[in-house]
Amino acid sequence: MEGIIIREMQHDDLPRVCVIERGSHTAPWSNKSFEYEIENKDAFLRVAVLDGKVAGYICIRTIPDLIDLLNLAVSPEFRRMGIAGMLLNDALHGLRHLKPDTDITLEVRESNTAAITLYEKYGFSIKGKRRNYYKTPDEDAIIMDLVLREYQNRV
Ligand SMILES: CC(C)(COP(=O)(O)OP(=O)(O)OC[C@H]1O[C@@H](n2cnc3c(N)ncnc32)[C@H](O)[C@@H]1OP(=O)(O)O)[C@@H](O)C(=O)NCCC(=O)NCCS
């Protein structure tokens, strides 16, 4: 998509990131959670910027034998424009070179068809379920994963 820049998340992005976060999740992360991840050397955080405005972000934690996709959201007015796909592609492409022998895993609400469809489009497959993983509202999580070495650029 034209005009989108993907870059590292910075502290100055947090007011806008937190607005998107609150509009995207029923149990949103706090400002402090994002601050912690920005300072965490094992975190991979990117924002997508359109016309100078943060439109979405992705948060991934890399630990020695596992990569965990913790958070991904796009502001409602910018959805279905391919921004989450760009963030995901950028992350998977970058991490594939960094840790080719590692799996990337994530949990997603069972009812979140948009996200499950997105992740399947980018090569994730369903591995199982965690019962009552989420609160507010209570819901099972679907566990998905992808072998990074097998990832092919989608954009
Ligand atoms: C899920 C979410 C990140 C998708 O962001 P997006 O920028 O709109 O996604 P994209 O435009 O990149 O969509 C890529 C593909 O994902 C799938 N997809 C995205 N939104 C969808 C929807 N509402 N319904 C069905 N499929 C959807 C489609 O396959 C889409 O490709 P297409 O548009 O060519 O059909 C966004 O809806 C969001 O922020 N939701 C709230 C937060 C959330 O649920 N995060 C994920 C769990 S942590």
The ligand as an SDF file (V2000), in Angstrom:
LIG
                    3D

 48 50  0  0  0  0  0  0  0  0999 V2000
   -7.3550   -8.0680   12.9980 C   0  0  0  0  0  0  0  0  0  0  0  0
   -6.8710   -6.6930   12.5040 C   0  0  0  0  0  0  0  0  0  0  0  0
   -5.4830   -6.4370   13.1060 C   0  0  0  0  0  0  0  0  0  0  0  0
   -6.7650   -6.7270   10.9740 C   0  0  0  0  0  0  0  0  0  0  0  0
   -6.1940   -5.4980   10.5330 O   0  0  0  0  0  0  0  0  0  0  0  0
   -6.3900   -4.9470    9.0280 P   0  0  0  0  0  0  0  0  0  0  0  0
   -5.3410   -3.9270    8.7870 O   0  0  0  0  0  0  0  0  0  0  0  0
   -7.7890   -4.5630    8.8350 O   0  0  0  0  0  0  0  0  0  0  0  0
   -6.0790   -6.2690    8.1880 O   0  0  0  0  0  0  0  0  0  0  0  0
   -5.6500   -6.3000    6.6410 P   0  0  0  0  0  0  0  0  0  0  0  0
   -6.3450   -5.2120    5.9070 O   0  0  0  0  0  0  0  0  0  0  0  0
   -4.1740   -6.3590    6.5580 O   0  0  0  0  0  0  0  0  0  0  0  0
   -6.2840   -7.6890    6.2030 O   0  0  0  0  0  0  0  0  0  0  0  0
   -5.5060   -8.7460    5.6470 C   0  0  0  0  0  0  0  0  0  0  0  0
   -6.3930   -9.9630    5.5150 C   0  0  0  0  0  0  0  0  0  0  0  0
   -6.8710  -10.3900    6.8010 O   0  0  0  0  0  0  0  0  0  0  0  0
   -8.2080  -10.8890    6.6830 C   0  0  0  0  0  0  0  0  0  0  0  0
   -9.1390  -10.0010    7.3790 N   0  0  0  0  0  0  0  0  0  0  0  0
   -8.8470   -8.7920    7.9510 C   0  0  0  0  0  0  0  0  0  0  0  0
   -9.9630   -8.2730    8.5350 N   0  0  0  0  0  0  0  0  0  0  0  0
  -10.9620   -9.1690    8.3270 C   0  0  0  0  0  0  0  0  0  0  0  0
  -12.3430   -9.2040    8.6650 C   0  0  0  0  0  0  0  0  0  0  0  0
  -12.9100   -8.1950    9.3540 N   0  0  0  0  0  0  0  0  0  0  0  0
  -13.0680  -10.2850    8.3060 N   0  0  0  0  0  0  0  0  0  0  0  0
  -12.5180  -11.3050    7.6200 C   0  0  0  0  0  0  0  0  0  0  0  0
  -11.1940  -11.3280    7.2180 N   0  0  0  0  0  0  0  0  0  0  0  0
  -10.4340  -10.2760    7.5880 C   0  0  0  0  0  0  0  0  0  0  0  0
   -8.5220  -10.8850    5.1930 C   0  0  0  0  0  0  0  0  0  0  0  0
   -8.0470  -12.1230    4.6570 O   0  0  0  0  0  0  0  0  0  0  0  0
   -7.6570   -9.7380    4.7130 C   0  0  0  0  0  0  0  0  0  0  0  0
   -7.3580   -9.8010    3.3340 O   0  0  0  0  0  0  0  0  0  0  0  0
   -8.3950   -9.1240    2.2880 P   0  0  0  0  0  0  0  0  0  0  0  0
   -8.6890   -7.7440    2.7820 O   0  0  0  0  0  0  0  0  0  0  0  0
   -7.6240   -9.1700    1.0050 O   0  0  0  0  0  0  0  0  0  0  0  0
   -9.6130  -10.0090    2.3060 O   0  0  0  0  0  0  0  0  0  0  0  0
   -7.8560   -5.5610   12.8960 C   0  0  0  0  0  0  0  0  0  0  0  0
   -9.1660   -5.9470   12.5290 O   0  0  0  0  0  0  0  0  0  0  0  0
   -7.8390   -5.1930   14.3640 C   0  0  0  0  0  0  0  0  0  0  0  0
   -7.0420   -4.3400   14.7880 O   0  0  0  0  0  0  0  0  0  0  0  0
   -8.7230   -5.8330   15.1690 N   0  0  0  0  0  0  0  0  0  0  0  0
   -8.7840   -5.5730   16.6220 C   0  0  0  0  0  0  0  0  0  0  0  0
   -7.5470   -6.0780   17.3300 C   0  0  0  0  0  0  0  0  0  0  0  0
   -7.3150   -7.5550   17.0830 C   0  0  0  0  0  0  0  0  0  0  0  0
   -8.2440   -8.3460   17.0200 O   0  0  0  0  0  0  0  0  0  0  0  0
   -6.0250   -7.9400   16.9710 N   0  0  0  0  0  0  0  0  0  0  0  0
   -5.6250   -9.2990   16.6860 C   0  0  0  0  0  0  0  0  0  0  0  0
   -5.6140  -10.1500   17.8750 C   0  0  0  0  0  0  0  0  0  0  0  0
   -4.2760   -9.7750   18.9630 S   0  0  0  0  0  0  0  0  0  0  0  0
  1  2  1  0
  2  3  1  0
  2  4  1  0
  2 36  1  0
  4  5  1  0
  5  6  1  0
  6  7  2  0
  6  8  1  0
  6  9  1  0
  9 10  1  0
 10 11  2  0
 10 12  1  0
 10 13  1  0
 13 14  1  0
 14 15  1  0
 15 16  1  0
 15 30  1  0
 16 17  1  0
 17 18  1  0
 17 28  1  0
 18 19  1  0
 18 27  1  0
 19 20  2  0
 20 21  1  0
 21 22  1  0
 21 27  2  0
 22 23  1  0
 22 24  2  0
 24 25  1  0
 25 26  2  0
 26 27  1  0
 28 29  1  0
 28 30  1  0
 30 31  1  0
 31 32  1  0
 32 33  2  0
 32 34  1  0
 32 35  1  0
 36 37  1  0
 36 38  1  0
 38 39  2  0
 38 40  1  0
 40 41  1  0
 41 42  1  0
 42 43  1  0
 43 44  2  0
 43 45  1  0
 45 46  1  0
 46 47  1  0
 47 48  1  0
M  END
$$$$
